[in-house]
Amino acid sequence: MKMTLLDFPGQVACTVFLGGCDMRCPFCHNSELLDMGAPAEMTEEELYAFLDKRHGLLDGVVFTGGEPLLRKDIADVMKKIREMGFKIKLDTNGNHPDRLIEIVEAGLVDYVAMDIKNSPDKYGVTIGLPDFDISNVKKSVEFLLQGKVPYEFRTTVLSNFHTIDSMEKIGKWIQGAEKYFLQQFVDRDTVQYKGLSSCPKEEMEAFLSIVKPYVKEADLRGV
């Protein structure tokens, strides 16, 4: 995406979508990017050439997916883009804490947005992997809560998966977080599963009231 004013708070950015993901969320908007073997629309060198022409127009680059941290060379790519003078935002599912810690401590990222799919007891079902081990996700949450980099947590909310109880548990889990956003699910052609539904505005507001006491800043998106 050549330009966005929404994906990187306070910055004019472009968004780079990377293929490959280790979760299988039924509500994923980017299901075509789940497999890393999908043909690329742009090479790494073409990305650098594009950015080289955008000095003065773009402030930053957003890496999203899929799951960007599956890429073993992500730190090298970020370093090159950093050297070109651009800020970097990372979207992540939190399942690769060691790589997350590496790039943050190396000063390669300016902002991190991490998905909180659901409360710990409902995580596996929500991401389409019932036997999923949540320990890495918990490690990423613990790291971001240390405040070593500006960050936000966010949850895409569906009536199929989220309840008052799950919101209460999420609030307790991320207690003290700087920012937390509840995003209303919007169905699209790229969502592989049918029968998924968003929560009405009144229910979203009720969920927001539950999580607000636990975090410093909370709000709704897409409502």
C-alpha positions in Angstrom: 0.0 0.0 0.0 1.8 3.1 -1.3 0.4 5.5 1.3 -1.6 5.3 4.5 -2.5 7.8 7.2 -4.1 5.2 9.4 -1.6 2.3 9.9 1.2 4.2 11.7 0.0 6.7 14.4 1.1 10.2 13.6 3.1 9.2 10.5 2.5 9.1 6.7 3.6 5.6 5.8 3.5 2.9 3.2 2.4 -0.6 4.3 4.4 -3.7 3.3 2.5 -7.0 3.4 4.7 -10.1 4.0 3.4 -13.6 3.3 3.4 -16.4 5.8 1.7 -16.8 9.1 1.7 -19.4 11.9 -1.8 -18.8 13.0 -5.0 -19.7 11.1 -7.6 -17.1 12.4 -11.0 -17.8 10.8 -11.6 -14.0 10.6 -8.3 -13.2 8.8 -8.6 -10.4 6.2 -5.4 -11.4 4.5 -5.9 -15.2 4.0 -4.1 -15.0 0.7 -0.9 -14.3 2.7 -1.1 -17.3 5.0 1.4 -19.3 3.0 4.9 -17.9 2.6 5.3 -19.4 -0.9 2.8 -17.0 -2.5 4.4 -15.2 -5.5 5.8 -11.8 -4.5 4.6 -8.6 -6.1 7.7 -6.7 -5.2 11.3 -7.8 -4.6 13.4 -6.5 -1.8 15.4 -4.3 -4.1 12.3 -2.9 -5.7 11.1 -1.9 -2.2 14.3 0.0 -1.6 14.0 1.7 -5.0 10.4 2.7 -4.2 11.3 4.1 -0.8 14.3 6.0 -2.3 11.8 8.0 -4.4 9.5 8.7 -1.5 11.9 10.8 0.7 9.9 13.8 1.8 6.6 12.1 1.1 6.7 9.2 3.5 7.7 9.2 7.2 7.7 5.5 7.8 7.1 1.9 6.7 4.7 -0.5 8.3 5.5 -4.2 8.2 2.4 -6.4 8.4 1.3 -9.8 7.1 0.9 -12.6 7.5 3.4 -12.5 10.3 6.5 -10.4 9.6 8.7 -12.0 12.3 8.6 -15.3 10.5 11.1 -13.7 8.1 14.6 -14.6 9.4 16.0 -11.6 7.5 13.5 -9.0 8.8 16.1 -7.3 11.1 18.4 -6.8 8.1 15.7 -5.3 6.0 14.6 -3.0 8.8 18.2 -1.9 9.3 18.5 -0.9 5.6 15.2 1.0 5.7 16.3 2.7 8.9 19.5 3.8 7.3 17.4 5.3 4.5 15.8 7.6 7.1 12.4 6.0 7.5 10.7 5.1 10.8 9.3 1.6 11.2 6.2 0.1 12.6 5.7 -3.6 13.2 2.4 -5.5 13.3 2.8 -8.9 15.0 0.9 -11.8 16.4 3.4 -12.1 19.3 4.4 -15.7 18.7 8.1 -14.8 18.1 9.2 -13.0 21.2 12.9 -13.6 20.7 12.9 -11.9 17.3 10.7 -9.1 18.7 13.1 -8.5 21.5 16.0 -8.6 19.1 14.7 -5.9 16.8 13.5 -3.7 19.6 16.7 -3.8 21.6 18.6 -3.1 18.3 16.6 0.1 17.9 15.1 -1.1 14.6 11.5 -0.3 15.3 9.6 2.8 16.4 6.2 1.3 17.2 4.7 -2.2 17.7 1.1 -3.2 17.3 0.5 -6.6 18.7 -2.7 -8.6 18.3 -4.4 -10.0 21.4 -6.7 -12.6 19.8 -8.7 -13.5 22.9 -8.3 -14.4 26.6 -5.7 -17.1 27.2 -8.3 -19.9 27.7 -9.9 -19.2 24.3 -6.7 -18.4 22.3 -6.3 -21.7 20.4 -9.9 -21.9 19.3 -9.9 -18.2 18.2 -6.8 -18.6 16.0 -8.0 -21.9 14.5 -5.4 -24.0 16.3 -7.1 -25.6 19.4 -3.9 -27.1 20.8 -1.9 -23.8 20.4 0.8 -23.2 23.1 0.3 -19.5 24.2 3.6 -19.2 26.1 5.4 -17.3 23.4 2.5 -14.8 23.1 2.6 -14.3 26.9 6.3 -13.6 26.7 5.8 -10.9 24.0 3.1 -9.3 26.1 5.4 -9.2 29.2 8.1 -7.7 27.1 6.0 -4.9 25.6 4.6 -4.0 29.0 8.1 -3.1 30.0 7.7 0.0 27.7 11.0 -0.3 25.8 9.2 0.8 22.6 5.9 2.6 22.0 3.3 0.0 21.4 -0.4 -0.9 21.4 -2.4 -4.1 21.9 -5.5 -4.7 19.8 -8.3 -7.2 19.5 -10.5 -7.8 16.5 -13.9 -8.5 18.2 -16.4 -11.0 16.9 -19.6 -12.2 18.5 -18.5 -15.8 17.7 -15.5 -15.6 20.0 -15.7 -12.8 22.5 -17.8 -12.3 25.6 -17.8 -10.2 28.7 -15.8 -12.9 30.5 -13.1 -13.0 27.8 -12.8 -9.2 27.9 -12.4 -9.2 31.6 -9.7 -11.8 31.3 -7.9 -9.9 28.6 -8.0 -6.7 30.7 -6.4 -8.5 33.6 -3.8 -10.1 31.3 -2.6 -6.8 29.8 -3.1 -4.7 32.9 -1.1 -1.5 32.8 -0.8 -1.4 29.0 -0.3 1.9 27.4 -2.9 1.5 24.6 -5.5 -1.1 23.8 -8.0 -1.0 20.9 -11.0 -3.1 20.2 -11.5 -3.4 16.5 -14.9 -4.2 15.0 -14.8 -7.2 12.7 -15.8 -6.4 9.1 -16.5 -9.3 6.7 -14.7 -9.3 3.3 -14.4 -11.6 0.3 -10.9 -12.5 1.5 -12.2 -14.0 4.8 -12.3 -17.7 4.1 -14.9 -18.7 6.7 -18.6 -17.8 6.5 -21.0 -17.2 9.4 -18.7 -14.8 11.3 -20.4 -11.7 12.7 -19.3 -8.5 14.3 -20.7 -7.2 17.6 -23.1 -4.3 17.5 -22.0 -0.8 18.7 -23.7 -1.2 22.1 -21.9 -4.4 22.8 -18.5 -3.0 21.6 -19.1 -0.1 24.0 -19.9 -2.5 26.8 -16.7 -4.4 26.1 -14.7 -1.2 26.1 -16.1 -0.2 29.5 -14.8 -3.6 30.9 -11.2 -3.2 29.7 -10.8 0.5 30.3 -10.1 0.2 34.0 -7.1 -2.1 33.3 -5.2 0.0 30.8 -4.0 3.6 30.4 -5.8 4.3 27.2 -8.5 2.2 25.4 -10.8 3.0 22.5 -12.9 1.5 19.7 -11.9 1.2 16.0 -14.2 0.8 13.1 -17.3 1.4 15.0 
